[in-house]
């Protein structure tokens, strides 16, 4: 029985199988748990949507483009993209062509009168070993299967191994010389990550050595393994090479087993989690308000800690280098979130746009803030009673930050009065906060009370249009208020509408050059990019830079960060100004917080409402 077992699975393949079986067992348990914890029965049912032809092919396309070819990483960093692709796609092709080669060799053994081995995974993986075990002299070297010749497959396998080894060399370089990749730093690793990384780094060199020694001992191989094998055979005795074959296949098997066993405890879990996350998205499942939900867990385990988010995070300009999503998600995964790390984030969305896996790190952070804090009973007795006398078709809501920058309010009042529009100033006598700052801090219950109070005022006014000057307020009005009967516009959109409808006219000065700064909440948050630019072009000449739209820099004054000092905010703002306005033109923005923060950093900055008001022509 023992001899029969060895004919099916040789001893040296056992470490590989132990690691593989352990990995698939853990992965199956996690996958079942993620499905169970999707949050709602509807989401579990939505999984079946992923198998609809359109959704399924979308899933396959994105998996190939991003999990194997890493197109988004290529667009961000070519060298980093090549490293990831050579490792991921190269290894994938090694498996595919290895399977084809194993079939060719198996049929060759059969035609030569030899019984073929069972088609188990180890046969293709350790094929070069099995080719030599009493079969090499009998194996026809020009066996054809599906029109593919064996020497061609030998060449292809050597070429793919060389590509993967190139990726390994780049990975070594990135770990110790990240500046070569244009990266400020690489992510700090836990021990589970380190051990699994070292195993991955050694898999392909071990395979190269094992195949080359085998080639030297038996005269097999192609341009890579055959050449190295011939070199070894010219310096080492045949008996020594024969004796070294089995030990080095053992080493290769052990490194494979270590890597597979270590995947569930390391960042390399993303290799298998990412396709699951992509499938969930194509099935229609959305980010959920719990870090324990199946979707959130799939996101957490899909983070490869590639380090791209570290480069995109502006906190580094203030010397803060351990709070980025790469570190934050790592701590969530290991159930050890750091409260200071949790709060030290601009919530600007730059990392979301930069992430090649499209993980919604902003949502994960906000959800974690809510779940890791014990909200007390909200006491909002200070709220003013609902003013039922406010009646208007158009409501203007300035917001807290606009009240702290009265030049914006004064400009809006002047423009609205000039337009002849009948409007009411909803928070003229004192603002009820929109609730967004509280949501950013995780105080969801308190925020909901503010939302309800504002919704009552809006509903009683009979308004059909709500205009706000604050990008922060605008986002929460759009996303959380559910104002189905009320259209919500940012003042940038509304001012452009007033010009296009002829209700206001502005003087054009095409000789003056200005730069526009996209506020995080208005731009990346809601995708409002064109209306501000069209409005500026009605008045001045706009100079756009590569640091605009989704690549725009945050001002640094985020209400979502409670850890930054005034000095650090100025450092972030100063760094942003150097990039977005290198020629020191007048800076135009559309957020009172951005205006205030950039002004504190020494910039000549105006809000969009001020720009329009200064160039307003009297009727």
C-alpha positions as CSV (number, residue, x, y, z in Angstrom):
1,X,0.0,0.0,0.0
2,X,2.8,2.4,0.9
3,X,4.5,1.6,-2.5
4,X,1.2,2.2,-4.3
5,X,0.9,5.6,-2.5
6,X,4.4,6.6,-3.6
7,X,3.5,5.8,-7.2
8,X,0.7,8.2,-7.0
9,X,2.2,10.9,-4.7
10,X,6.0,10.9,-4.1
11,X,7.2,11.9,-0.6
12,X,8.7,15.2,-1.6
13,X,5.2,16.4,-2.9
14,X,3.7,16.0,0.6
15,X,4.7,19.5,1.9
16,X,3.1,21.0,-1.2
17,X,-0.1,19.1,-0.6
18,X,-0.2,20.0,3.1
19,X,0.1,23.7,2.3
20,X,-2.4,23.5,-0.5
21,X,-5.1,21.6,1.4
22,X,-4.7,23.9,4.4
23,X,-5.1,27.0,2.3
24,X,-8.2,25.8,0.5
25,X,-9.8,24.7,3.7
26,X,-9.3,28.1,5.3
27,X,-10.4,29.8,2.1
28,X,-13.6,27.8,2.0
29,X,-14.4,28.6,5.6
30,X,-13.8,32.3,5.0
31,X,-15.8,32.4,1.8
32,X,-18.8,30.7,3.5
33,X,-18.5,33.1,6.4
34,X,-18.4,36.1,4.0
35,X,-21.6,34.9,2.3
36,X,-23.3,34.4,5.6
37,X,-22.3,37.9,6.8
38,X,-23.2,39.8,3.7
39,X,-25.7,41.6,5.9
40,X,-29.0,41.0,4.3
41,X,-30.8,38.1,2.6
42,X,-31.1,40.4,-0.5
43,X,-27.4,40.6,-0.8
44,X,-27.0,36.9,-0.6
45,X,-29.5,36.5,-3.3
46,X,-27.7,39.1,-5.4
47,X,-24.7,36.8,-5.6
48,X,-26.7,34.8,-8.2
49,X,-26.8,38.0,-10.3
50,X,-23.1,37.6,-10.7
51,X,-23.7,34.5,-12.9
52,X,-25.9,36.4,-15.4
53,X,-23.9,36.5,-18.7
54,X,-23.4,40.3,-18.7
55,X,-22.3,40.4,-15.1
56,X,-20.2,37.3,-15.3
57,X,-18.2,38.4,-18.4
58,X,-17.7,41.8,-16.7
59,X,-16.3,39.9,-13.7
60,X,-14.0,37.8,-15.9
61,X,-12.8,40.9,-17.8
62,X,-12.0,42.9,-14.7
63,X,-10.4,39.9,-13.0
64,X,-8.1,39.4,-16.0
65,X,-7.3,43.1,-16.4
66,X,-6.8,43.8,-12.7
67,X,-5.9,40.6,-10.9
68,X,-3.6,39.3,-13.6
69,X,-2.6,42.2,-15.8
70,X,-2.8,44.9,-13.2
71,X,-3.8,47.6,-15.7
72,X,-4.6,50.2,-13.0
73,X,-1.2,49.8,-11.4
74,X,0.5,50.1,-14.9
75,X,-1.3,53.4,-15.4
76,X,-0.1,54.7,-12.0
77,X,3.4,53.2,-12.0
78,X,4.7,51.3,-15.0
79,X,7.6,49.5,-13.2
80,X,5.4,48.5,-10.3
81,X,2.8,47.3,-12.8
82,X,5.3,45.2,-14.6
83,X,6.5,43.7,-11.4
84,X,3.0,42.6,-10.4
85,X,2.1,41.4,-13.9
86,X,5.2,39.4,-14.4
87,X,4.6,37.6,-11.1
88,X,0.8,37.2,-11.3
89,X,0.2,36.7,-15.0
90,X,3.5,34.9,-15.5
91,X,2.7,32.4,-12.8
92,X,-0.8,32.0,-14.2
93,X,0.6,31.2,-17.6
94,X,3.1,28.8,-16.0
95,X,0.1,26.9,-14.6
96,X,-1.8,26.9,-17.9
97,X,1.1,25.8,-20.1
98,X,2.4,23.4,-17.4
99,X,-1.0,21.7,-17.6
100,X,-0.8,21.5,-21.4
101,X,2.8,20.2,-21.2
102,X,1.8,17.6,-18.6
103,X,-0.9,16.4,-21.0
104,X,1.6,16.2,-23.8
105,X,4.1,14.2,-21.7
106,X,1.4,12.0,-20.3
107,X,0.2,11.0,-23.8
108,X,3.9,10.5,-24.8
109,X,4.3,8.1,-21.9
110,X,1.1,6.3,-23.0
111,X,2.2,6.0,-26.6
112,X,5.6,4.7,-25.4
113,X,3.9,1.9,-23.5
114,X,4.2,3.4,-20.1
115,X,1.3,3.8,-17.6
116,X,0.6,7.5,-16.9
117,X,0.3,8.9,-13.5
118,X,-3.0,10.1,-12.1
119,X,-3.8,13.6,-13.1
120,X,-3.1,15.2,-9.7
121,X,-1.8,18.8,-9.3
122,X,1.7,17.7,-8.4
123,X,2.2,16.0,-11.7
124,X,2.2,19.2,-13.7
125,X,4.0,21.2,-11.0
126,X,6.9,18.7,-10.7
127,X,6.8,17.5,-14.3
128,X,10.5,18.0,-15.0
129,X,11.2,15.5,-12.2
130,X,8.7,12.9,-13.5
131,X,10.1,13.2,-17.0
132,X,13.4,11.7,-15.7
133,X,12.1,8.9,-13.6
134,X,12.7,6.0,-15.9
135,X,10.8,7.6,-18.7
136,X,13.2,10.0,-20.3
137,X,14.7,7.5,-22.7
138,X,11.3,6.2,-23.7
139,X,9.6,9.7,-24.1
140,X,9.3,10.8,-27.7
141,X,10.7,14.3,-27.7
142,X,8.5,15.4,-30.7
143,X,5.1,14.2,-29.3
144,X,2.3,16.3,-30.7
145,X,-0.9,17.0,-28.7
146,X,-3.4,19.6,-29.9
147,X,-0.8,20.6,-32.5
148,X,1.8,21.5,-29.8
149,X,5.3,20.0,-29.8
150,X,7.1,19.2,-26.6
151,X,10.3,21.2,-27.4
152,X,8.2,24.3,-28.0
153,X,6.5,23.8,-24.6
154,X,10.0,23.4,-23.0
155,X,11.0,26.7,-24.5
156,X,7.7,28.4,-23.4
157,X,8.0,27.1,-19.8
158,X,11.6,28.4,-19.6
159,X,10.6,31.8,-21.0
160,X,7.7,32.1,-18.5
161,X,9.9,31.1,-15.7
162,X,12.4,33.8,-16.7
163,X,9.6,36.4,-16.8
164,X,8.4,35.4,-13.3
165,X,12.0,35.5,-12.0
166,X,12.3,39.0,-13.4
167,X,9.3,39.9,-11.3
168,X,11.0,38.4,-8.3
169,X,14.1,40.5,-8.9
170,X,11.9,43.6,-9.1
171,X,10.2,42.6,-5.9
172,X,13.5,42.3,-4.1
173,X,14.5,45.7,-5.4
174,X,11.2,47.3,-4.3
175,X,11.5,46.0,-0.8
176,X,15.0,47.4,-0.3
177,X,15.1,50.3,-2.8
178,X,11.6,51.5,-3.2
179,X,12.8,54.9,-4.5
180,X,13.7,53.1,-7.8
181,X,9.9,52.6,-8.3
182,X,9.2,56.3,-7.5
183,X,7.7,55.3,-4.1
184,X,8.4,57.2,-0.9
185,X,8.5,53.9,1.1
186,X,7.1,50.4,1.2
187,X,4.7,49.1,3.7
188,X,5.8,47.7,7.1
189,X,5.3,44.0,7.3
190,X,4.1,41.7,10.1
191,X,5.8,38.4,10.7
192,X,3.1,36.4,8.8
193,X,3.7,38.7,5.8
194,X,7.5,38.4,6.0
195,X,7.6,34.6,6.2
196,X,5.1,34.2,3.3
197,X,6.9,36.8,1.3
198,X,10.3,35.1,1.8
199,X,8.6,31.8,0.7
200,X,7.2,33.4,-2.4
201,X,10.6,35.0,-3.2
202,X,12.3,31.6,-3.0
203,X,9.7,29.5,-4.9
204,X,10.9,30.4,-8.4
205,X,14.6,30.5,-7.7
206,X,14.1,27.0,-6.1
207,X,12.2,25.8,-9.2
208,X,15.0,27.2,-11.5
209,X,17.7,25.4,-9.5
210,X,15.7,22.1,-9.3
211,X,14.9,22.1,-13.0
212,X,18.5,23.1,-13.9
213,X,20.1,20.4,-11.8
214,X,17.7,17.9,-13.3
215,X,18.5,19.2,-16.8
216,X,22.2,18.8,-16.1
217,X,21.8,15.3,-14.8
218,X,19.5,14.0,-17.6
219,X,20.2,16.3,-20.5
220,X,16.8,17.9,-20.7
221,X,15.6,21.5,-20.5
222,X,15.5,24.4,-22.9
223,X,17.4,27.7,-23.3
224,X,17.3,28.6,-19.6
225,X,17.3,25.4,-17.5
226,X,19.1,23.5,-20.2
227,X,21.9,26.1,-20.5
228,X,22.4,26.3,-16.7
229,X,22.2,22.5,-16.5
230,X,24.9,22.1,-19.1
231,X,27.0,24.6,-17.2
232,X,26.5,22.6,-14.0
233,X,27.3,19.3,-15.7
234,X,30.6,20.7,-17.0
235,X,31.8,21.5,-13.5
236,X,30.0,18.9,-11.3
237,X,30.2,15.1,-11.6
238,X,27.2,13.3,-13.0
239,X,26.8,11.3,-9.7
240,X,26.7,14.4,-7.6
241,X,24.1,16.0,-9.9
242,X,22.0,12.8,-9.7
243,X,22.2,12.9,-5.9
244,X,21.2,16.6,-5.8
245,X,18.0,16.2,-7.9
246,X,15.7,14.9,-5.2
247,X,16.8,17.3,-2.4
248,X,16.2,20.4,-4.5
249,X,12.8,19.1,-5.5
250,X,12.1,18.7,-1.8
251,X,13.2,22.4,-1.3
252,X,10.9,23.5,-4.1
253,X,7.9,21.6,-2.6
254,X,8.6,22.9,0.9
255,X,8.6,26.5,-0.3
256,X,5.4,26.0,-2.2
257,X,3.8,24.4,0.9
258,X,5.0,27.2,3.1
259,X,3.6,29.9,0.8
260,X,0.2,28.3,0.5
261,X,0.0,27.7,4.3
262,X,1.0,31.3,5.0
263,X,-1.4,33.0,2.5
264,X,-4.4,33.2,5.0
265,X,-2.1,34.9,7.6
266,X,-0.5,37.4,5.1
267,X,-1.3,40.1,2.6
268,X,-1.1,37.5,-0.2
269,X,-4.6,36.5,0.7
270,X,-5.5,39.3,-1.8
271,X,-4.6,36.9,-4.7
272,X,-7.8,34.9,-4.1
273,X,-9.9,37.5,-2.2
274,X,-9.8,40.1,-5.0
275,X,-11.6,38.0,-7.6
276,X,-14.3,37.3,-4.9
277,X,-14.7,41.0,-4.3
278,X,-14.9,41.8,-8.0
279,X,-17.6,39.1,-8.3
280,X,-19.6,40.7,-5.5
281,X,-19.4,44.1,-7.1
282,X,-20.6,42.8,-10.5
283,X,-23.4,41.0,-8.7
284,X,-24.6,44.4,-7.4
285,X,-23.5,44.2,-3.8
286,X,-22.5,47.6,-2.4
287,X,-20.2,48.7,0.5
288,X,-22.0,48.0,3.8
289,X,-22.1,49.9,7.1
290,X,-20.2,47.3,9.1
291,X,-16.6,46.2,9.1
292,X,-17.8,42.7,10.0
293,X,-20.0,42.4,6.9
294,X,-19.0,39.9,4.2
295,X,-18.4,42.6,1.6
296,X,-16.2,44.7,4.0
297,X,-14.2,41.6,4.9
298,X,-13.7,40.8,1.3
299,X,-12.4,44.4,0.8
300,X,-10.1,44.1,3.9
301,X,-8.6,40.8,2.7
302,X,-8.2,42.1,-0.9
303,X,-5.7,44.8,0.1
304,X,-2.3,43.7,-1.2
305,X,-0.5,46.5,0.6
306,X,1.1,47.5,-2.7
307,X,1.9,50.9,-1.2
308,X,0.2,53.1,-3.8
309,X,-2.1,54.6,-1.2
310,X,1.0,55.7,0.8
311,X,2.2,57.7,-2.1
312,X,-1.2,59.3,-2.7
313,X,-1.7,60.3,0.9
314,X,-0.9,63.9,1.6
315,X,-0.3,63.4,5.3
316,X,3.2,62.3,4.4
317,X,4.0,66.0,3.7
318,X,3.4,66.6,7.4
319,X,5.6,63.7,8.5
320,X,2.7,61.3,9.2
321,X,3.6,57.9,7.6
322,X,1.7,55.1,9.5
323,X,-2.0,55.9,9.1
324,X,-2.6,55.3,5.4
325,X,-5.1,52.6,4.3
326,X,-2.4,50.0,3.8
327,X,-1.7,50.2,7.6
328,X,-5.2,50.9,8.7
329,X,-6.7,48.0,6.8
330,X,-3.9,45.7,8.0
331,X,-4.9,46.5,11.6
332,X,-8.5,46.0,10.9
333,X,-7.7,42.6,9.5
334,X,-5.7,41.6,12.6
335,X,-8.4,43.1,14.9
336,X,-6.1,45.6,16.4
337,X,-7.3,49.1,15.2
338,X,-5.4,52.1,16.5
339,X,-7.8,54.9,17.6
340,X,-5.2,57.6,16.8
341,X,-4.7,56.0,13.4
342,X,-8.4,55.8,12.9
343,X,-8.9,59.5,13.4
344,X,-5.8,60.7,11.6
345,X,-7.2,60.8,8.1
346,X,-8.2,63.7,5.8
347,X,-11.1,61.5,4.4
348,X,-10.3,63.2,1.1
349,X,-10.8,60.1,-1.1
350,X,-7.4,60.3,-2.8
351,X,-6.5,56.8,-1.7
352,X,-9.8,55.5,-3.0
353,X,-9.1,56.8,-6.5
354,X,-5.5,55.6,-6.4
355,X,-6.3,52.1,-5.1
356,X,-5.8,49.5,-7.9
357,X,-8.4,47.2,-6.2
358,X,-10.8,50.1,-5.8
359,X,-11.2,49.4,-2.1
360,X,-13.5,52.0,-0.4
361,X,-11.0,52.8,2.4
362,X,-12.9,55.9,3.2
363,X,-16.1,54.0,3.9
364,X,-14.2,51.4,5.9
365,X,-12.7,54.1,8.1
366,X,-16.0,55.9,8.7
367,X,-17.7,52.6,9.5
368,X,-14.9,51.7,11.9
369,X,-15.2,55.0,13.6
370,X,-18.9,54.4,14.2
371,X,-18.4,50.8,15.4
372,X,-15.4,51.4,17.6
373,X,-17.0,54.2,19.5
374,X,-19.7,54.0,22.1
375,X,-22.2,56.7,21.1
376,X,-24.0,58.2,24.0
377,X,-27.6,59.3,24.0
378,X,-27.8,62.4,21.8
379,X,-28.9,65.5,23.6
380,X,-29.7,68.3,21.1
381,X,-32.0,70.5,23.2
382,X,-30.0,73.5,21.8
383,X,-31.5,73.1,18.4
384,X,-33.8,76.0,17.4
385,X,-37.5,75.3,17.0
386,X,-38.7,74.8,13.5
387,X,-39.4,78.1,11.8
388,X,-42.6,77.4,9.9
389,X,-42.6,80.9,8.5
390,X,-39.9,80.1,5.9
391,X,-41.7,79.6,2.6
392,X,-40.0,79.7,-0.7
393,X,-39.4,77.8,-4.0
394,X,-35.6,78.3,-3.5
395,X,-33.8,77.8,-0.2
396,X,-30.3,78.9,0.4
397,X,-28.3,77.0,3.0
398,X,-25.0,78.6,3.8
399,X,-23.6,76.0,6.3
400,X,-21.4,76.4,9.3
401,X,-18.1,76.9,7.3
402,X,-19.7,79.6,5.2
403,X,-20.8,81.4,8.3
404,X,-17.1,81.4,9.3
405,X,-16.2,82.9,5.9
406,X,-18.9,85.6,5.6
407,X,-17.5,87.0,2.3
408,X,-19.0,83.9,0.6
409,X,-22.5,84.6,2.1
410,X,-22.3,88.3,1.3
411,X,-21.4,87.4,-2.3
412,X,-24.3,84.9,-2.6
413,X,-26.8,87.3,-1.2
414,X,-25.7,90.0,-3.6
415,X,-26.0,87.6,-6.6
416,X,-29.4,86.2,-5.5
417,X,-30.8,89.7,-4.9
418,X,-29.5,90.8,-8.4
419,X,-31.0,87.7,-10.1
420,X,-34.6,88.5,-9.0
421,X,-35.0,85.0,-7.7
422,X,-37.4,84.6,-4.8
423,X,-35.5,82.8,-2.2
424,X,-35.2,82.4,1.5
425,X,-32.0,82.2,3.6
426,X,-32.6,79.0,5.5
427,X,-29.9,79.5,8.2
428,X,-29.5,83.2,8.2
429,X,-29.9,83.7,11.9
430,X,-27.8,80.7,12.8
431,X,-26.8,77.4,11.3
432,X,-28.0,74.0,12.2
433,X,-25.1,71.8,11.1
434,X,-25.8,69.6,8.1
435,X,-24.5,66.6,10.1
436,X,-21.6,65.7,7.9
437,X,-18.8,66.5,10.4
438,X,-20.6,64.3,13.0
439,X,-20.8,61.5,10.5
440,X,-17.1,61.9,9.7
441,X,-16.4,61.3,13.4
442,X,-18.7,58.3,13.6
443,X,-21.4,60.0,15.6
444,X,-24.2,58.7,13.4
445,X,-27.1,58.9,15.8
446,X,-26.5,62.6,16.6
447,X,-26.0,63.4,13.0
448,X,-29.3,61.8,12.2
449,X,-31.1,64.1,14.6
450,X,-29.6,67.1,12.9
451,X,-30.6,65.7,9.5
452,X,-34.2,65.2,10.7
453,X,-34.4,68.8,12.1
454,X,-33.2,70.2,8.8
455,X,-35.4,67.9,6.7
456,X,-38.4,69.2,8.7
457,X,-37.5,72.9,7.9
458,X,-37.0,72.0,4.2
459,X,-40.3,70.1,3.9
460,X,-42.3,72.8,5.6
461,X,-40.9,75.5,3.3
462,X,-42.4,73.9,0.3
463,X,-39.1,74.5,-1.6
464,X,-38.3,72.7,-4.8
465,X,-34.7,73.7,-4.9
466,X,-32.0,73.8,-2.2
467,X,-28.8,75.6,-2.9
468,X,-25.8,75.4,-0.6
469,X,-22.4,77.1,-0.7
470,X,-20.6,74.4,1.2
471,X,-19.3,71.3,-0.6
472,X,-19.4,69.4,2.7
473,X,-23.1,70.2,3.2
474,X,-23.8,69.5,-0.4
475,X,-22.5,65.9,-0.2
476,X,-24.6,65.0,2.8
477,X,-27.7,66.7,1.3
478,X,-27.2,64.5,-1.8
479,X,-26.3,61.2,-0.1
480,X,-28.1,61.1,3.2
481,X,-31.1,63.4,3.2
482,X,-33.3,61.5,0.7
483,X,-34.9,64.8,-0.6
484,X,-36.8,63.1,-3.3
485,X,-39.1,66.1,-4.0
486,X,-36.3,68.7,-3.7
487,X,-33.5,69.3,-6.1
488,X,-30.1,70.0,-4.5
489,X,-27.5,72.1,-6.2
490,X,-24.1,73.4,-5.1
491,X,-23.9,77.2,-5.6
492,X,-21.4,76.6,-8.4
493,X,-24.0,74.7,-10.4
494,X,-26.7,77.2,-9.6
495,X,-24.7,80.2,-10.5
496,X,-23.8,78.7,-13.9
497,X,-27.6,78.0,-14.3
498,X,-28.4,81.6,-13.5
499,X,-25.9,82.8,-16.2
500,X,-27.2,80.4,-18.8
501,X,-30.8,81.4,-18.1
502,X,-29.9,85.0,-18.4
503,X,-30.9,85.9,-14.9
504,X,-27.5,87.3,-14.2
505,X,-24.7,88.6,-16.5
506,X,-21.0,88.7,-15.7
507,X,-18.1,90.7,-17.3
508,X,-15.6,88.6,-19.1
509,X,-11.8,89.2,-18.6
510,X,-10.0,86.5,-20.6
511,X,-6.6,88.1,-19.9
512,X,-6.7,87.1,-16.3
513,X,-5.5,83.6,-15.6
514,X,-6.8,81.7,-12.6
515,X,-6.4,78.1,-11.3
516,X,-9.3,76.1,-9.9
517,X,-9.0,73.8,-7.0
518,X,-11.4,70.8,-6.9
519,X,-12.7,70.4,-3.3
520,X,-12.6,66.8,-2.2
521,X,-16.3,66.5,-1.3
522,X,-17.4,68.2,-4.5
523,X,-15.0,66.6,-6.9
524,X,-13.9,63.0,-5.9
525,X,-16.9,62.8,-3.6
526,X,-19.7,63.7,-6.1
527,X,-17.9,63.9,-9.4
528,X,-18.8,67.7,-10.0
529,X,-15.9,68.7,-12.2
530,X,-17.2,70.4,-15.3
531,X,-19.7,73.0,-13.9
532,X,-17.1,74.9,-11.9
533,X,-14.8,75.1,-14.9
534,X,-17.5,76.3,-17.2
535,X,-18.5,78.9,-14.7
536,X,-14.9,80.2,-14.5
537,X,-14.5,80.3,-18.3
538,X,-17.5,82.6,-18.4
539,X,-15.2,85.2,-16.6
540,X,-11.5,84.3,-16.7
541,X,-9.0,82.1,-18.5
542,X,-8.6,78.8,-16.6
543,X,-5.3,77.1,-16.3
544,X,-5.7,73.5,-15.4
545,X,-2.9,71.2,-14.1
546,X,-2.4,67.5,-13.8
547,X,-3.3,67.9,-10.1
548,X,-6.9,68.5,-10.8
549,X,-10.2,66.6,-10.9
550,X,-9.8,63.1,-9.4
551,X,-6.1,63.8,-8.8
552,X,-6.8,67.1,-7.0
553,X,-5.0,67.8,-3.7
554,X,-6.9,68.2,-0.4
555,X,-6.5,71.6,1.3
556,X,-5.5,69.8,4.5
557,X,-8.3,71.4,6.6
558,X,-10.5,68.3,6.7
559,X,-13.2,68.2,9.3
560,X,-12.7,64.4,9.3
561,X,-9.3,64.6,10.9
562,X,-9.1,65.4,14.6
563,X,-5.4,64.7,15.1
564,X,-3.7,67.4,13.0
565,X,-2.2,70.5,14.5
566,X,-2.5,73.9,12.9
567,X,1.1,73.7,11.8
568,X,0.6,70.3,10.1
569,X,-2.5,71.6,8.3
570,X,-0.4,74.5,7.0
571,X,2.3,72.2,5.9
572,X,-0.2,70.1,3.9
573,X,-1.9,73.2,2.4
574,X,1.5,74.6,1.5
575,X,2.6,71.5,-0.2
576,X,-0.7,71.3,-2.1
577,X,-0.4,74.9,-3.2
578,X,3.1,74.3,-4.7
579,X,1.6,71.5,-6.9
580,X,-1.7,72.9,-7.9
581,X,-0.7,76.5,-8.4
582,X,3.1,76.7,-9.2
583,X,2.7,80.0,-11.1
584,X,1.0,81.7,-8.2
585,X,-2.1,82.7,-10.0
586,X,-5.3,83.6,-8.2
587,X,-6.7,80.3,-6.8
588,X,-10.4,79.7,-7.1
589,X,-12.2,77.1,-5.0
590,X,-15.8,76.1,-4.3
591,X,-15.6,75.2,-0.6
592,X,-15.5,77.6,2.4
593,X,-13.2,75.3,4.3
594,X,-10.7,75.1,1.4
595,X,-10.8,78.9,1.1
596,X,-10.1,79.4,4.8
597,X,-7.3,76.8,4.9
598,X,-5.5,78.0,1.8
599,X,-5.8,81.6,3.0
600,X,-4.2,80.6,6.3
601,X,-1.3,79.1,4.3
602,X,-0.7,82.4,2.5
603,X,-2.6,81.9,-0.8
604,X,-4.5,84.5,-2.8
605,X,-7.7,82.5,-2.9
606,X,-11.4,83.3,-3.8
607,X,-14.6,81.3,-3.6
608,X,-16.6,80.8,-6.8
609,X,-19.3,83.1,-5.4
610,X,-16.8,85.9,-4.8
611,X,-15.5,85.5,-8.4
612,X,-19.1,85.9,-9.8
613,X,-20.0,88.7,-7.4
614,X,-16.9,90.7,-8.3
615,X,-17.7,90.5,-12.0
616,X,-21.5,90.8,-11.7
617,X,-23.0,93.4,-14.1
618,X,-25.9,95.4,-12.9
619,X,-29.1,95.0,-14.8
